[in-house]
Amino acid sequence: MGLSGALYTGVSGIRAHQSMLDIIGNNLANINTYGYKSSRLLFSDMLSQTIAIGANGNPMQVGKGVKFANISSDFSTGNMEPTGRIFDLGIEGEGFFVVSGGSKNFFTRVGAFDLNSDNVLIDPSTGYKVMDSNGDEIVISKDATVSGQATSKVTVVGNLDSVTSSKKAEVLFMSTSLQESSTAATSSTELNDLDSNSTDYSDGDIILISGTKSDGNNISATFTYGSSNDGTTVGDLISVINSAFSGDATASLDPSGKIVFKADTPGSDKLSLNLADKGSNTGKTTWSDHSFNGSTYTTTATVYDSQGTPHLVSLRFTKQMDNLWDLNASMNSSDGTFVSGDNAITGISFNDDGTFSASGDTTIQFDFNGISSNQSVVFDLGISGENNGITQNRGTSGAAAKADGYAYGKYNDMSIDADGVIKILYTNGLTKTIATLKMALFNNNNGLNKVGDNLYEQSTTSGEPIYVNPNSGRAGKVRSGALEGSNVDMAVELTSLITAQRGFQLNTKVITTADEVLADIVNLKR
């Protein structure tokens, strides 16, 4: 084959290592390029020439040099570098963002996007439009607004304390029932026949009646026992109580034998009542076992009218008797009134296990100022027998009333989640989904053509794009506020640079050595 073979072999080595230097240089040049994938050059030997067959039958071959075997890219995910920009998007997976150049789609790992003058999401380096999962452009208007929506339902969730421990309330009732021979007392039951009466009353004995009216003013009265005086029965005692609180509160006897004392006008927690025997009495009843207590709890709900105007509505729960409550709604007169003055939900009852049982009509009609039509709102207290609404259990009262509907809102902010879903947040707290980013996968990433500007295009060897939504399969999550850094490993590249340099030097040495030998052969003629 001669010495010329060594020359050509050296030349092939120089060319190969020159290309290796080019690839390493390009990798290092793009070490700070977002989304760049490092390239790798693989060599293979060229065709070898068989010059003889050895005595053992093995071929004796001389290589003809080196050639390129393959140039490929490393598509492993680079480090995510935070930028803080909402439209800077990185992919933690194998997917590509899809951008449209008009007649064809391109693919990129660099989601450094922005809005153009038409509020369309684009790749600013090329002007290509970012595609959504439907293949459409994505328009994000920062002038977007949303009209208000009227409230149609208020959902009440929480607990009402089953223990009535307040001495002052809108409704008071005895802690224990009045009984005769262990049976609930009636209005005609004689006071001397009560189980809690330890000594019979005599004519002239006095029962002291004291308390406060619903306006907070103190009141004091007496019941004088005797048929020729105020009377001798439970009903007679109730009549004297009603006379003392005439026009302010009314007492009555419920079926369980408890005296219920209720303010005539709802909304005050200042009503109180106490019964006691005068110290000089002959007769005695353990009135301390029948103390008057009540329970109220107030929460609020924001109800929106048909124009989206919010109105703060107070919801006042008042215990009427054991396991029975009423709800009264109220609001400022500047907001409006209630249709026909019907602002109450009565008969809210609870089961023995504290779950909600039933109630009266739960619809309240509002007549908001400035709105021509009435607005019906349903108050959802829960499902009977379930704990998914209002309950009555021993413990602190606490309930939240959440209304549907919302106020008029303007653009406030936006977000892009891991699933590539783009949402706008309005000033009224409403969130609206604008679009979902389209993502592409390929069976052979190394078959993609690089076309510059961090873009790829499909080829016959890459296969057709597989369009998916982000965060599905191997596509990967979307990271908003971050960009994928270059995956070039500086240490590896610098080591490869040294190797390439030495390879280049060695191949030049082959050429110079072969040249010197040829020169010596020429000089033999002399």
C-alpha positions in Angstrom: 0.0 0.0 0.0 3.0 2.3 0.4 3.8 5.3 2.5 1.0 7.3 0.9 -1.5 5.2 2.9 0.0 6.5 6.1 -0.4 10.1 4.7 -4.1 9.5 3.9 -4.7 7.8 7.2 -3.2 10.8 9.0 -5.4 13.1 6.9 -8.5 11.2 7.9 -7.5 11.4 11.5 -7.0 15.2 11.2 -10.4 15.7 9.6 -12.1 13.6 12.2 -10.5 15.4 15.1 -11.1 18.7 13.5 -14.9 17.9 13.4 -14.6 16.7 17.0 -13.1 20.1 17.9 -16.0 21.8 16.1 -18.6 19.9 18.0 -16.9 20.4 21.4 -16.5 24.1 20.5 -20.2 24.4 19.7 -21.2 22.7 22.9 -19.1 25.1 24.9 -20.4 28.0 22.9 -23.9 27.1 23.9 -23.2 26.3 27.5 -25.5 29.2 28.6 -28.1 28.7 25.8 -31.5 27.7 27.4 -32.7 24.4 26.2 -29.5 23.5 24.3 -28.8 19.7 24.0 -25.1 18.8 23.9 -23.9 16.9 20.8 -21.6 13.9 20.7 -19.4 12.6 17.8 -18.7 8.9 17.5 -15.8 7.6 15.3 -15.5 4.3 13.5 -12.6 2.9 11.5 -12.6 2.9 7.7 -12.4 -0.2 5.5 -9.3 -2.3 6.2 -7.1 -3.7 3.4 -6.2 -7.4 3.7 -2.6 -7.8 2.6 -2.1 -11.5 3.4 -3.5 -14.5 5.2 -1.5 -15.6 8.2 -0.2 -19.1 8.7 -2.9 -19.6 11.2 -5.5 -18.6 8.7 -6.2 -15.2 10.2 -6.4 -12.3 7.8 -3.6 -9.7 8.1 -5.3 -6.3 7.6 -4.1 -2.7 7.6 -6.7 0.0 8.4 -7.3 2.9 6.0 -8.1 5.6 8.7 -11.1 6.9 10.6 -14.5 8.3 9.7 -17.6 9.7 11.3 -19.9 7.1 12.7 -22.6 9.2 14.3 -23.4 12.7 15.6 -26.2 12.6 18.1 -27.7 14.9 20.8 -28.2 14.2 24.5 -31.9 15.0 25.1 -31.7 14.5 28.9 -33.4 17.4 30.8 -31.2 20.2 32.0 -31.4 22.0 35.3 -34.4 24.3 35.8 -33.2 27.9 36.3 -35.7 30.2 38.0 -36.5 33.5 36.2 -39.6 34.7 37.9 -41.4 35.4 34.6 -44.8 33.8 34.3 -44.3 33.2 30.6 -40.9 31.5 31.0 -41.8 27.8 30.9 -39.6 24.7 31.3 -40.4 21.1 30.7 -39.5 18.4 33.2 -39.8 15.5 30.8 -39.4 14.6 27.1 -42.0 16.8 25.5 -41.7 19.8 23.2 -43.7 23.0 23.1 -45.5 23.5 19.7 -45.2 26.8 17.8 -46.7 27.6 14.5 -44.9 29.3 11.7 -48.1 29.6 9.7 -47.7 26.8 7.2 -46.0 24.3 9.5 -45.4 23.5 13.2 -42.0 23.8 14.9 -41.0 22.3 18.2 -38.9 23.8 21.0 -37.8 23.1 24.5 -37.3 26.8 25.3 -40.5 28.3 26.6 -39.3 31.8 26.8 -42.7 33.1 25.5 -44.4 36.5 25.6 -47.5 38.4 24.4 -47.5 40.4 21.1 -49.5 43.5 20.4 -52.6 41.4 19.9 -52.2 39.6 23.2 -51.3 36.4 21.4 -48.7 34.1 23.2 -45.7 33.9 20.9 -42.0 32.9 20.7 -40.5 36.4 20.6 -37.3 35.3 18.8 -39.3 34.1 15.8 -42.8 35.6 16.2 -44.2 32.1 15.9 -47.5 31.5 17.8 -47.7 29.1 20.7 -50.3 26.4 20.1 -52.9 25.2 22.6 -54.2 21.6 22.9 -56.8 22.3 20.1 -54.2 23.6 17.7 -55.3 27.2 18.1 -53.4 30.3 19.1 -53.6 31.4 22.7 -55.0 34.8 23.4 -54.5 36.3 26.9 -56.2 39.6 27.3 -55.2 41.7 30.3 -58.3 43.9 29.7 -60.6 40.9 30.2 -63.6 41.4 32.6 -66.3 39.1 33.9 -69.8 40.2 34.7 -71.3 39.6 38.1 -73.6 36.7 38.9 -76.5 36.7 41.3 -76.4 34.3 44.3 -78.9 31.5 44.1 -77.7 29.3 47.0 -76.0 29.8 50.4 -74.4 26.7 51.8 -74.1 26.6 55.6 -71.6 24.3 57.2 -70.7 24.2 60.9 -71.9 23.3 64.4 -74.3 24.8 66.9 -73.5 24.2 70.5 -76.1 21.8 72.0 -75.5 23.2 75.5 -77.6 26.3 76.4 -75.4 28.1 78.8 -76.1 31.8 78.2 -78.2 33.6 80.9 -79.2 36.3 78.4 -80.6 35.5 75.0 -83.4 36.2 72.6 -85.2 32.9 73.6 -84.8 31.4 77.0 -86.1 28.1 78.3 -85.8 26.0 81.4 -82.8 23.8 81.8 -85.1 21.0 83.1 -88.8 20.3 82.7 -91.5 21.0 85.2 -93.0 17.6 86.0 -95.8 16.1 88.0 -95.3 12.5 89.0 -92.5 12.3 86.4 -94.9 13.5 83.7 -94.5 16.8 81.9 -96.5 19.5 83.6 -99.3 21.4 81.9 -100.7 24.8 82.4 -103.3 23.4 84.9 -100.7 21.6 87.0 -100.8 22.9 90.6 -97.5 24.4 91.7 -97.7 22.3 94.9 -97.9 19.1 92.8 -94.6 19.7 91.0 -92.0 17.1 91.6 -89.5 19.9 92.4 -91.8 21.3 95.1 -90.5 20.2 98.4 -93.0 22.0 100.6 -96.5 23.1 99.7 -97.1 26.8 99.2 -99.5 28.6 101.5 -101.7 31.5 100.7 -99.6 34.6 100.6 -96.3 32.9 99.7 -94.4 34.9 97.1 -92.4 33.8 94.1 -89.9 36.4 93.0 -89.8 37.2 89.3 -86.7 39.1 88.1 -84.7 39.7 84.9 -84.0 42.1 82.1 -86.1 43.1 79.1 -84.8 42.7 75.6 -83.6 46.4 75.7 -81.4 45.5 78.8 -83.5 47.3 81.4 -84.1 45.5 84.7 -87.5 44.3 85.7 -88.9 42.9 89.0 -92.3 41.4 89.8 -93.9 39.0 92.2 -96.4 36.1 92.0 -98.5 35.8 95.2 -99.8 32.3 95.8 -103.4 31.6 96.5 -106.7 31.2 94.7 -107.8 34.7 95.9 -104.4 36.1 94.9 -102.4 35.5 91.6 -103.3 31.8 91.4 -102.0 28.4 92.2 -101.1 26.7 88.9 -98.2 26.8 86.4 -100.4 28.6 84.0 -101.2 31.3 86.6 -97.4 31.8 87.1 -96.9 32.2 83.4 -99.7 34.8 83.2 -97.9 36.9 85.8 -94.6 36.6 84.0 -96.3 37.8 80.7 -97.9 40.7 82.6 -94.5 41.8 83.9 -92.9 41.6 80.5 -96.0 42.8 78.5 -95.1 44.1 75.1 -91.5 42.9 75.3 -91.5 39.1 75.7 -93.9 36.2 76.0 -93.7 33.1 78.1 -95.3 29.8 77.2 -95.2 26.1 78.2 -93.8 23.7 75.7 -95.0 20.0 75.5 -91.9 18.8 77.4 -93.0 20.9 80.5 -90.4 23.7 80.0 -91.3 27.4 80.2 -90.1 29.0 77.0 -89.5 32.8 77.3 -89.2 34.6 73.9 -88.6 38.2 73.0 -91.5 39.6 70.9 -89.0 41.4 68.6 -86.1 39.2 67.3 -82.5 40.4 67.3 -81.6 41.0 71.0 -79.6 38.9 73.3 -80.4 40.9 76.5 -83.5 39.1 77.7 -83.2 37.2 81.0 -85.5 35.6 83.5 -85.1 34.2 87.0 -87.6 32.6 89.5 -87.0 32.3 93.2 -89.0 31.8 96.4 -89.1 34.6 98.9 -87.2 33.7 102.0 -90.2 34.0 104.4 -92.3 31.5 102.3 -93.7 28.4 103.8 -93.6 26.6 100.5 -90.5 25.9 98.6 -89.6 24.8 95.0 -86.1 24.1 93.8 -86.2 26.8 91.1 -82.4 26.6 90.7 -83.0 23.2 88.9 -85.2 25.1 86.3 -82.8 28.0 85.5 -83.5 29.9 82.2 -80.8 29.7 79.6 -80.6 30.4 75.9 -78.3 30.1 72.9 -77.7 32.3 69.9 -75.0 32.3 67.2 -74.5 34.8 64.4 -72.5 34.4 61.2 -72.5 36.3 58.0 -72.8 35.6 54.3 -72.0 37.8 51.3 -75.0 37.6 48.9 -74.6 39.1 45.3 -77.4 40.7 43.4 -77.9 40.3 39.7 -75.4 43.1 39.0 -72.7 41.5 41.1 -73.0 44.0 44.0 -72.1 42.3 47.3 -74.5 42.6 50.3 -73.5 41.5 53.8 -76.3 39.4 55.3 -76.3 38.5 59.0 -77.5 35.0 59.8 -78.7 34.7 63.4 -79.4 31.2 64.8 -81.6 31.2 67.9 -82.4 28.1 69.9 -86.1 27.7 70.4 -86.0 24.5 72.5 -84.1 21.3 72.7 -82.9 20.3 69.2 -84.8 23.1 67.6 -83.5 26.4 66.2 -84.6 29.3 64.0 -82.5 31.3 61.6 -83.2 35.0 61.0 -81.5 36.9 58.2 -80.9 40.7 58.3 -79.1 43.3 56.4 -78.6 47.1 56.3 -81.6 49.0 55.0 -79.2 50.7 52.5 -78.9 47.2 50.8 -82.6 46.5 50.6 -85.4 44.6 52.3 -86.9 41.1 52.4 -90.0 40.3 50.4 -93.1 40.4 52.6 -90.8 40.7 55.6 -90.1 37.0 55.5 -86.5 36.7 56.6 -86.7 33.6 58.7 -86.1 29.8 58.4 -88.0 28.2 61.2 -88.1 24.7 62.6 -84.4 23.7 62.1 -84.4 20.4 63.9 -81.6 18.0 64.8 -81.5 14.3 65.4 -80.3 12.8 68.7 -76.9 12.1 67.2 -76.5 15.8 66.3 -77.1 15.5 62.6 -79.4 17.8 60.7 -83.0 16.5 60.5 -85.4 18.9 58.8 -86.5 22.6 58.6 -89.2 24.8 57.3 -88.9 26.6 53.9 -85.3 27.4 53.3 -85.9 30.0 50.5 -85.5 33.7 51.4 -86.5 36.4 48.9 -84.4 39.5 48.8 -85.5 42.9 47.4 -82.2 44.7 46.8 -82.2 48.4 46.2 -81.7 49.4 42.6 -82.8 45.9 41.3 -86.3 45.7 39.8 -86.9 42.0 40.4 -86.8 40.0 43.6 -84.1 37.5 44.1 -84.7 34.0 45.7 -81.9 32.4 47.6 -82.0 28.9 48.9 -80.1 28.2 52.1 -78.6 24.7 52.1 -78.4 23.4 55.6 -77.3 19.9 54.7 -78.8 16.4 54.0 -81.0 14.9 56.7 -79.1 12.4 58.8 -75.7 13.5 57.4 -72.9 15.6 58.8 -72.3 17.5 55.6 -74.1 20.7 56.6 -75.1 22.3 60.0 -74.9 20.1 63.0 -75.7 20.4 66.7 -73.1 18.9 69.0 -71.5 19.7 72.3 -68.8 22.2 71.6 -68.2 25.7 70.5 -70.6 27.1 68.0 -69.1 28.0 64.6 -70.5 28.0 61.1 -69.5 29.3 57.7 -72.0 30.4 55.1 -70.7 30.4 51.6 -72.7 31.9 48.8 -72.4 31.2 45.1 -72.4 34.1 42.7 -69.7 36.7 42.4 -69.1 40.4 41.8 -67.9 42.1 38.6 -64.2 41.4 38.2 -61.3 42.6 36.1 -58.0 40.9 35.2 -55.8 40.6 38.2 -53.2 37.9 37.6 -52.6 34.7 35.7 -51.0 31.3 36.3 -49.8 28.3 34.3 -49.8 25.1 36.3 -47.9 21.8 35.9 -50.6 20.5 33.6 -50.0 23.4 31.2 -53.4 24.9 32.0 -53.4 28.7 31.6 -55.8 30.5 34.0 -56.8 34.1 34.6 -57.5 35.2 38.1 -60.0 38.1 38.3 -60.3 40.7 41.1 -63.5 39.0 42.3 -61.6 35.8 43.1 -63.0 34.0 40.0 -60.6 31.8 38.0 -61.1 31.2 34.4 -59.3 28.6 32.2 -58.0 30.2 29.0 -56.2 27.3 27.3 -54.0 24.2 27.8 -50.6 24.1 26.1 -50.0 21.6 23.4 -47.1 19.3 23.8 -45.4 17.0 21.3 -43.5 13.7 21.7 -41.3 11.9 19.1 -40.2 8.3 19.0 -36.8 9.4 17.8 -35.7 12.8 19.1 -32.3 12.5 17.3 -34.2 12.3 14.0 -35.3 16.0 14.4 -33.8 18.7 12.3 -32.3 21.6 14.1 -33.4 24.8 12.3 -31.9 27.5 14.6 -33.6 29.7 17.2 -33.8 26.7 19.5 -36.4 25.2 17.1 -36.7 21.7 15.7 -38.7 20.3 12.8 -39.8 16.8 12.2 -38.2 14.6 9.6 -38.9 11.1 8.2 -36.6 9.6 10.8 -38.1 11.4 13.8 -41.5 10.1 13.0 -44.8 12.0 13.2 -45.3 14.1 16.3 -47.5 12.6 19.1 -49.6 15.4 20.5 -50.4 15.2 24.2 -51.3 17.4 27.1 -48.5 18.3 29.6 -47.9 16.1 32.6 -49.2 13.0 30.8 -46.9 10.0 30.4 -43.3 10.9 29.4 -44.3 14.4 28.3 -43.4 15.9 31.6 -44.6 18.8 33.8 -44.6 22.4 32.9 -42.6 24.7 35.2 -43.8 28.3 35.1 -41.2 30.9 36.1 -38.2 28.8 35.0 -36.3 27.9 31.9 -34.4 24.7 31.2 -30.7 25.3 31.2 -28.2 23.8 28.8 -27.3 20.2 29.6 -23.6 20.7 28.5 -21.2 19.3 31.1 -18.3 21.6 31.2 -15.9 19.1 32.8 -16.7 16.5 30.2 -16.3 18.9 27.3 -13.0 20.3 28.5 -11.7 16.7 29.0 -12.9 15.9 25.5 -11.2 19.0 24.2 -7.9 17.8 25.5 -8.4 14.4 24.0 -9.3 16.0 20.6 -6.3 18.2 20.7 -4.0 15.3 21.4 -5.6 13.2 18.7 -5.1 16.0 16.2 -1.5 16.4 17.2 -0.8 12.7 16.9 -2.3 12.5 13.4 -0.2 15.5 12.3 2.8 13.6 13.6 1.9 10.6 11.5 1.9 12.9 8.4 5.2 14.5 9.2 6.8 11.2 10.0 5.6 9.7 6.7 6.8 12.7 4.8 10.3 12.4 6.4 10.5 8.7 5.5 9.5 9.6 1.8 12.2 12.2 1.8 14.8 9.7 3.0 13.7 7.3 0.2 14.1 10.0 -2.4 17.5 10.8 -1.1 18.6 7.2 -1.6 19.1 8.1 -5.4 21.9 10.3 -4.5 
